[in-house]
Amino acid sequence: STVSSGINAEYGYMAKLYKEVSEELKLPLNNSVMEEMEQKNKEELDKLTEEIANAEKNEGESEVREAMVKKCEYLTCIGDKEGALKMLKETLDKTTTTGHKLDLHFHLIRLGLFFSDNKLITVNLDKAKELIELGGDWDRRNRLKVYTGFYAMSVRNFKDAASNFLDTVSTFTSYELMTYLCFIKYAITAAMLTLDRQELTKKVVNGSDINEVLHDIPLFRKYIDSLYNAQYAEFFVALAEIEHFLKKDRMLAKHASYYVREMRVRSYSQLLESYSNLTVNYMANSFGVSEKFIDKELSRFIAAGALNAKIDKVGGIVQANKPDKKNAQYQAVIKQGDILLNRIQKLSRVITI
C-alpha cells in the first residue's frame, strides 16, 4: 500500500508509526510488510543495545553516551515515541555536560514537534532555557531561538516566531530542524504579518541575509515587494499563492485561513491609512476584485472591529477612521495612574507609620 511503502526502507522501517497511522486512518494492515519492518527494527535495536553494552564494558563514559544517543536517534527515526522517550531519559541521566544535555533536550523538542505533543515541547523548551542560562554556548543559544520560534509559529504566535527567526537569520545552524530556505520562508511569513512598516523595511525589505536568498524563492520576493510598494492587485495574487504554501505545510496548514484573513486586513488598513475617503470602486480596482467582493469584505472586517473605517452605502464611499494615537496614549496613562493611586491608598491603610 501507499502508506506502507512510504514508511518502510526509505525512512528506516517505521513499524510502530505504520501501525498507528493504519489504525488512525482505519486502513488495512499489511501483515507481511509489518513483520518485515518489525524484524528489521529488532535486528538494528539488538545491534545498538550490544554496542552500548560493549561501550560500558570496554570504553569510557563519552563512548557509552554516544552509543546511547545513537539508539535514541534510531528509535526516533522508526517512530517509536515511547521507546525514544525512555532511552532519552536514560541518556540524560548519564549526561553531565551542559552542551550535551541541551542537544538531548533539542532532540526531545523535535520528537514533540513530530508527534504534535505540545507539553513535551514546552517542558523541554523551558529546561533548555534554564541550561542556556547556566552556560550554553553561542551556537546552542541561537539554535534555541530557532526552536522557540518554530514552536511559537506552530501555535499561531507569529509575533514571537518573527522575533526569534529574524534574530538568527545570519547565524542559522539548525539544519536538523529545517533547511535554511525553509527557515527564510517561515521568517518572512511571520514578519509580514507582525512587523510594522519601519521594522519590515529594516529587517526584511533591506535585510541583506534575506535578500541573498530571495532569488531562489521568487514568490516570497513578489509577496514582500507587492505589499511594500502598494501594488495591491499583485499582492492579492501573491497571497493566494502563499495560501497554497501554507496549506501544504504541516505546521502552518491549520493557520492558513487565519493568516490570509489577517494579511487581507493588513493590506486594506495600509491603503486606508493614506486617505480620508476612498470610493468602493477605487478600492476594488486597486485590489483587482469586484465592488461586491470589496464591499462584503470591508463590511465584515469593520463589523468585527478589525478595520477602523465605515462605509457610506449611498455614496459608495469608504471613510477611514484614523485612530488618535496621542489621545489613546493619554487615556492609557490616566488609567494606569488611577490604578497606581488606588494601590497606594490600599497600601497606606495597611502600613502604619
N, C-alpha and C positions, 0 to 999 in steps of 0.2 A: 504494500500500500504506500501512498504518498507519505504518510506520517512516519511509517517505519523506515522507509528509505531515506527520509530527511534527517533522522537522528541516529543512524547506526554508524557505519565505519567513518563517514566524513566528520562526525562530531564526537567520536570516541565511544560509540556503542552505549547510548544513553538509555539503558534498560529501564531504570526507575522512572525517568521522565516519560518514556514511551508508554508505560503502563498508566501513569497518572493522566496523561493527555488523552489516551484512549478512553479511560473511564469518564473523564470530564466531558468529552465530546460524544460519548456513547457510540464509539467506533469499535468494530470487532477487532480483537487482539489476535495478531498473527503469532501463534504459539511457537512455530519453528524459529521465527525471527527473534522472539523474546528469549527463547532458550539459548540461541546463538549469542545474543548480546550479554545475557547473564553469565554465560560461560567465559566470554572474553573479559568481562568485568572481574570475575572471580580470579582468573589467571593473573591479571595485572595487579589486583589488590594483594594477592598472596605474594607476588614478587616484591611489591613495595613494603609489605609487612616484614618480609625476610631481610630487606635492605635496612630497615630500621633496627631489627634485632642484631644484625651484623655490626651496624654502626655502634650500638650500645655496648657490644662486646669488645670490639676492636678499635673503635675510633674515639674521637673527642666529642665534647658537647656540641660544637658547631656542626659537625658532620651528622650527629643524631638529629639536630634541629632541621638541617637541610633535607634529610630523608623524610622527616615528618611533614615538612612543608610540601614536598613532592607528592605525598599521599593526599594531603589536603587538596592540592590542585587537581589531582585525578578525580577525587570524589566530587569535586565541584563540576568538573568537565562532564561527568556522566549524569549529572542532575540529581545526585543523592544528597539532598539538603540536610537530612538528619545526620547522615554519616559524616558529611563535611563539617557540620557544626560541632559534633562530638570530637572530631580529630583536631579541629582548630582550637577548641578549648584545651585539649591535652597539650597542643603545641605552645599555646600561650603560657600555660603553667610552667613549661620548661624554658621559656624565653626570658632573658634578663635585660637585654639592651633595649633602650627606648626606640631606636630606629626599627629594629626587627619587630617589636610589639606593634608599632604603627603600621607596618606592612601587613601584619595579620588582621588588624582592625580594618584596613582598606579592603582586604580580601573578604571579610565579613560584610562590609557595606556592599560590595559588588554582588555577593550572594543574596543579600536582601533586595537589591535592585532587580536582580533576575527574577526572584520569586515575588516581587511586589510586597515585601514584608517591611512595612514602614517602621514597626517597633524595632526590628533588628537593625535597620538603618540608623534610626535616631540614637539608639543606645550606643552604637559603635562610633557614630559621629561625635557624640559627647565625650566618649573615652579617648578618642583620637585628639580632640581639642585639649583635654587635660594633659595628655602626654606631650603635645606640642609645647605647652606652657612649661613643661619640665625640662625642655631642651631639645625639641625637634629641629632637624637641620633645615636649611633653606629649601631644598628640593621637596621634602615632605610637607613643609608648610604650604608651598604652592599647590602640591597635589591635593592637600586637604581642602583648599579653596575650590578646586575644580569639583571634588566630590560633593562639597556643600552646595555649590551652585547647581550641580546636576540633580541632586535631591530636591532642592528648592524649586527648580523648574518642573519636576515631576509632580509636585503638589500645588502647582499654579502660583507659586511665589516668584513671579518673574522679576520683581524688583531686586530681591536678594540674588537671584540667579545672574542677572545682568552685572551686579556689583562684583560678585566673585569671579565670574568669567572674564570680565574686562580687566580685572586686576592681574590676571595670569595669561593674557594673550601673548606677551613676549617671553613668558617663562614656562609655557605649557610642556609637560613631560608625561602626562597621564595617558599614555598610549594603551595601557591595559584596559582603560575605560572606554575610549573612543579615539577615532583618528583626529588629526589636527583640523582637517577640513570640516568634519562633523562638528567639532568644537566651535569653530568660527561661525558656522550656521546657527548653532544654538545661541552664541553670544549676540549675534545680530538680531535674531528673533526676539530675545528678551529685551535687548536695548531699544529696539524700535518701539516697543510698547511702553516702556517705563521712563526713558530719559527725556528731559526737556530738550528743547532745540539747541540750547547752548552746549549742554553736555554731549548731545548726539553729534554735534559738529566736531567737538574736540576729540571724542573717544572713538567715533565710528567713521563719520564722513572724512575727517582728516587723520584718522588713525593709521599710521604708516604700516603697522603689522597687519591690520585687517586689509588694507588696500593692496598689500603684496599678494594676497590670495584671491581677491575678488575676480580676477580674470579667469579663475578656474570655476567660479560659481556665478555666471552672468545673471541668473535670475535674482540673486541677492543684491547684486550691484543695481539692477533695474529697480528693485524694491526700495532700496535706500534712496537712490537718486530721484525717483519719481515723486516720492513724498517730500523730500528735502527741497526740490525745485518746483513744488506745487503743480506738478503735471498729473492732475488727479485722475484723468481717464486712464493714463498709463499705469498709475498706481493701482487702480481697481483691477486691471488685468493682471498685474504682478501679484496682487493679494490673492486672487483666485488661484494662481499657480502655487503660491505659498501655502494655501489651504490644502492642496493636494500633498505637498511635502509633509505638512503637519499630520494629516490623516494616515500617512504611511509610516509615520514614526511611532514606535511603541510607547515612548514616554509622553509624546505630545498629542496623540490621536484623541484622547478623551477631553483635551482642552481646545481642540480646533475651533469649535463653534464660538466659544467664549472669546478666543484670541481674535478671530476675524471680526466679530462684532465690535470689540474694543478698538481695533485698528480702524474700522469704519468711523466710529465716533471720533477718534483722534483726527482723522482726515477732515471730517466735517468741521470740527472745532477749529482746526488750523485755518480753514478758509474763512470761517465766520469771524475770526479774530481780526482779520484785515478790513472788514467792512461793518458799517452800522446796519445797512439794509441790502438785501440781495433778492432778486426775483427767483422764484422757484425754477423758472425756465433757464436762467443763467446757471444755477447750481446743477441742474440736470445735464446741461450741455458740458459743464466743466468735468463732471464725473462720467460722462458717456453713458448715461442711463435715461430712462423716460421720466417725465414730470410726475407721473403717477407713482413710480418707484420712489423717487426722492421725497415726495410728499408723505408717503406711508412711512418711510424710514425716519424722517425727521420727527414726525408726529409721535412715533413710538419712543424715540430716544428722548424727546422733550418731556413726554409724559412720565418717563422713568427717572427724570432728573439728571440724565447723562449729558444733555446739551443745554446751555444757557441761551435759549432763544425762544421765539414764539412765531407762529405762522398766521399771517393775515390771509385767510382763505379767499376773501372777496377780491383783494388787490393782487393776490398771488405773490406776496412779499414775505420774505423771511427776515425777521428783525432780531439782531443779535443783542442779547442782554449781557454786556460785559461786566463781570463781577468787579466790584470796587475793592481791590486788594488792601488798600490803606485802611479803609473803614473796617474791613474784616479783621485786620491785624489789631486795630484799636479795640474792637469789641472783644477779641480774644484776650488782650491784656487786661481789660476791665474785669472779665470773667475770672481770669486766673488771680487777679488781685483780690477779688471778693472771696475766693476760696482760701487764699493765704490769710486774710484778715479773720475769717471765721475760725481757722485753725489756731491762730494766735490767741483769739478770745477764749477758745476752749482750753488751751494750754494754760492761760493765765488763771483760770478757775482752779486748776489742779496744783499749780506751783504757788507756794506761799513764801513771801519774802520776809 
